Amino acid sequence: MKIGIIGAGNIGGNLTRRLTALGHDVSVANSRGPHTLTALAEETGATPVTTAEAARGAAVVVVTVPLKAVPDLPAGLFDEAAEGVVVIDTGNYYPKERDGRIAAIEDGLTESRWTEQHIGHPVIKAFNGTYAQDILDRPQPQGHPERVAVPVAGDDETAKKVVRELIDELGFDTVDAGGIDDSWRQQPDTPVYGLRAGAEAVAEALTEATPERPEAFRA
């Protein structure tokens, strides 16, 4: 599968490592330009590209940039992507630590719905509460008693199926977390956020979430 990754930080870098190891054709971009990705490219075989080129021909695009950087992504980012391109959003809103105040999110819009509105394309929310190192260290085969599960939210069932199958290939179970309007259940400081557990415990944690944004994650 041709996969574009926008953002080469901890999550983006480790997804690049794992997806190339699984045989996928990965292009990776960051805000500083392809010349800064030489080491990652040499390590993994991924192709360093500009952000504007990252989605070109891609069946799946992972957007894993700081939330405050989402509005700065190029217009028409997915114009040259494969038909039916699936976009994975790993983002989180950290108003006090990084992103500043985003009024629409403070007023109740889910983080991924806000991202959708800025990039002009539906997203599937996944990996936002995953420790980056776990992507390398914790994959397990299907049925393994210590296999970790990842919540996955999105409105498009076809796209969600693609993402869940890709996550399964990466070595993790998945739990359907509902639509994007339900994705507050996996935002920062919810019971499932950062939870290293199997599918049953992840599903239970999703039901324990409350919609009120915690004070620590308000601006």
C-alpha positions as CSV (number, residue, x, y, z in Angstrom):
1,M,0.0,0.0,0.0
2,K,1.2,3.5,-0.7
3,I,1.1,5.5,2.5
4,G,2.0,9.2,3.1
5,I,3.0,10.3,6.6
6,I,2.9,14.0,7.4
7,G,4.9,14.6,10.5
8,A,8.1,12.8,11.4
9,G,8.1,13.2,15.2
10,N,7.8,10.3,17.6
11,I,4.5,8.8,16.3
12,G,5.2,9.6,12.6
13,G,8.8,8.4,12.8
14,N,7.9,5.1,14.4
15,L,4.9,4.5,12.1
16,T,7.4,5.1,9.2
17,R,9.7,2.4,10.7
18,R,7.0,-0.2,11.2
19,L,5.1,0.4,8.0
20,T,8.2,0.2,5.8
21,A,9.3,-3.0,7.6
22,L,5.9,-4.5,6.7
23,G,6.6,-3.7,3.0
24,H,4.5,-0.6,2.5
25,D,5.6,2.1,0.2
26,V,6.0,5.1,2.6
27,S,6.5,8.8,1.8
28,V,7.3,10.9,4.8
29,A,7.3,14.7,5.2
30,N,7.8,17.3,7.9
31,S,7.6,21.0,8.3
32,R,11.4,21.5,7.8
33,G,11.8,19.8,4.4
34,P,13.0,16.5,2.9
35,H,16.6,17.3,3.5
36,T,16.1,16.9,7.2
37,L,14.7,13.4,6.8
38,T,17.8,11.8,5.2
39,A,18.6,9.7,8.3
40,L,15.1,8.4,8.6
41,A,15.0,7.6,4.9
42,E,18.3,5.8,5.0
43,E,17.2,3.8,8.1
44,T,13.8,2.8,6.7
45,G,13.8,3.1,2.9
46,A,10.9,5.6,3.1
47,T,10.9,8.4,0.5
48,P,11.4,11.9,2.0
49,V,9.1,14.5,0.3
50,T,7.6,17.9,0.9
51,T,4.3,18.1,2.8
52,A,2.5,19.1,-0.4
53,E,3.8,15.9,-2.1
54,A,3.1,13.5,0.8
55,A,-0.4,12.4,-0.2
56,R,0.4,12.0,-3.9
57,G,-0.9,8.6,-5.0
58,A,-1.4,7.5,-1.4
59,A,-4.2,5.2,-0.4
60,V,-3.7,6.2,3.3
61,V,-2.3,9.4,4.7
62,V,-1.4,9.8,8.4
63,V,-1.6,13.4,9.7
64,T,0.5,13.5,12.8
65,V,1.5,17.1,13.4
66,P,0.8,19.4,16.3
67,L,-2.8,20.6,16.3
68,K,-1.7,24.2,16.0
69,A,0.1,23.4,12.7
70,V,-3.0,21.8,11.0
71,P,-4.3,25.2,9.6
72,D,-0.8,25.7,8.0
73,L,-1.0,22.4,5.9
74,P,-1.1,23.1,2.2
75,A,-4.4,23.7,0.5
76,G,-5.5,20.9,-1.9
77,L,-3.3,18.5,0.1
78,F,-5.3,15.4,-1.1
79,D,-6.0,16.5,-4.7
80,E,-3.4,14.0,-6.1
81,A,-4.1,11.2,-3.6
82,A,-5.6,7.9,-4.6
83,E,-9.3,7.8,-5.1
84,G,-11.0,7.2,-1.7
85,V,-7.9,8.1,0.2
86,V,-8.2,7.4,3.9
87,V,-6.8,10.0,6.3
88,I,-5.7,9.0,9.8
89,D,-5.6,11.8,12.4
90,T,-3.3,11.2,15.5
91,G,-3.7,14.7,16.9
92,N,-4.4,16.0,20.3
93,Y,-5.2,19.4,21.7
94,Y,-2.7,20.6,24.3
95,P,-3.7,24.3,24.9
96,K,-1.5,25.0,27.8
97,E,1.6,23.1,26.7
98,R,1.7,23.7,23.0
99,D,-1.3,24.7,20.9
100,G,-2.7,27.8,22.5
101,R,-6.5,28.4,22.8
102,I,-8.6,27.1,19.9
103,A,-12.1,28.5,20.5
104,A,-14.1,26.0,18.6
105,I,-12.6,23.1,20.6
106,E,-13.1,25.0,23.8
107,D,-16.8,25.4,22.8
108,G,-17.2,21.6,22.4
109,L,-16.1,20.6,18.9
110,T,-14.1,17.4,19.0
111,E,-10.4,17.8,18.0
112,S,-10.7,15.6,15.0
113,R,-13.8,17.4,13.7
114,W,-11.9,20.6,13.9
115,T,-9.0,19.0,12.0
116,E,-11.4,17.7,9.3
117,Q,-12.8,21.2,8.8
118,H,-9.3,22.6,8.3
119,I,-8.0,19.9,5.9
120,G,-11.2,19.5,4.0
121,H,-11.3,15.7,4.2
122,P,-12.9,13.2,6.6
123,V,-10.5,11.6,9.1
124,I,-10.2,8.5,11.2
125,K,-8.9,9.2,14.7
126,A,-6.4,6.6,15.9
127,F,-3.1,6.4,17.7
128,N,-3.7,9.7,19.5
129,G,-3.4,8.0,22.9
130,T,-0.7,5.6,22.0
131,Y,2.8,5.8,23.4
132,A,5.1,6.2,20.4
133,Q,7.6,3.7,21.6
134,D,4.8,1.1,21.9
135,I,4.5,1.1,18.1
136,L,7.9,-0.5,18.0
137,D,8.0,-2.4,21.3
138,R,4.4,-3.8,21.8
139,P,3.1,-5.4,18.6
140,Q,1.8,-8.9,19.2
141,P,0.2,-11.5,16.9
142,Q,-3.6,-11.9,16.9
143,G,-4.9,-13.7,19.9
144,H,-1.8,-13.0,22.1
145,P,-3.0,-12.4,25.7
146,E,-0.9,-9.2,26.0
147,R,-2.0,-7.7,22.7
148,V,-2.8,-4.0,23.2
149,A,-6.0,-2.5,21.7
150,V,-6.3,0.9,20.0
151,P,-9.6,2.9,19.9
152,V,-10.6,4.0,16.4
153,A,-13.2,6.7,15.7
154,G,-14.6,7.8,12.3
155,D,-17.8,8.4,10.4
156,D,-16.9,6.4,7.2
157,E,-17.2,2.7,7.9
158,T,-15.2,1.7,4.8
159,A,-12.3,4.0,5.8
160,K,-12.5,2.8,9.4
161,K,-12.2,-0.8,8.2
162,V,-9.0,0.1,6.2
163,V,-7.5,1.7,9.3
164,R,-8.5,-1.2,11.6
165,E,-7.0,-3.7,9.2
166,L,-3.8,-1.7,9.0
167,I,-3.5,-1.5,12.8
168,D,-4.1,-5.2,13.0
169,E,-1.2,-5.7,10.6
170,L,0.9,-3.5,12.9
171,G,0.2,-5.9,15.7
172,F,-2.6,-4.3,17.7
173,D,-6.2,-5.0,18.2
174,T,-8.8,-2.2,17.7
175,V,-12.0,-1.1,19.3
176,D,-14.7,0.8,17.3
177,A,-15.0,4.1,19.3
178,G,-17.9,5.5,17.2
179,G,-18.0,8.5,14.9
180,I,-15.9,11.6,15.0
181,D,-18.6,13.4,17.2
182,D,-17.9,10.6,19.7
183,S,-14.2,10.9,19.5
184,W,-14.1,13.0,22.7
185,R,-14.1,9.6,24.4
186,Q,-10.4,9.1,23.4
187,Q,-9.2,12.7,23.8
188,P,-6.5,13.6,26.4
189,D,-7.2,12.8,30.0
190,T,-10.0,10.4,29.3
191,P,-9.9,6.9,30.8
192,V,-8.7,5.3,27.5
193,Y,-6.0,7.9,26.8
194,G,-2.6,6.2,27.2
195,L,-4.3,2.9,28.3
196,R,-2.2,-0.2,27.6
197,A,-4.8,-2.9,27.7
198,G,-6.8,-5.4,25.6
199,A,-10.0,-4.8,23.7
200,E,-12.4,-5.5,26.5
201,A,-10.7,-3.0,28.9
202,V,-10.4,-0.4,26.1
203,A,-14.1,-0.7,25.3
204,E,-15.0,-0.3,29.0
205,A,-12.8,2.8,29.3
206,L,-14.5,4.4,26.4
207,T,-17.9,4.0,28.1
208,E,-16.4,5.6,31.3
209,A,-15.5,8.9,29.6
210,T,-17.4,12.1,30.3
211,P,-17.8,14.8,27.7
212,E,-16.7,17.7,29.8
213,R,-13.1,18.8,28.9
214,P,-10.8,18.4,31.9
215,E,-9.5,21.7,33.4
216,A,-5.9,20.6,32.6
217,F,-6.8,20.5,28.9
218,R,-8.7,23.8,28.7
219,A,-7.2,27.2,27.9
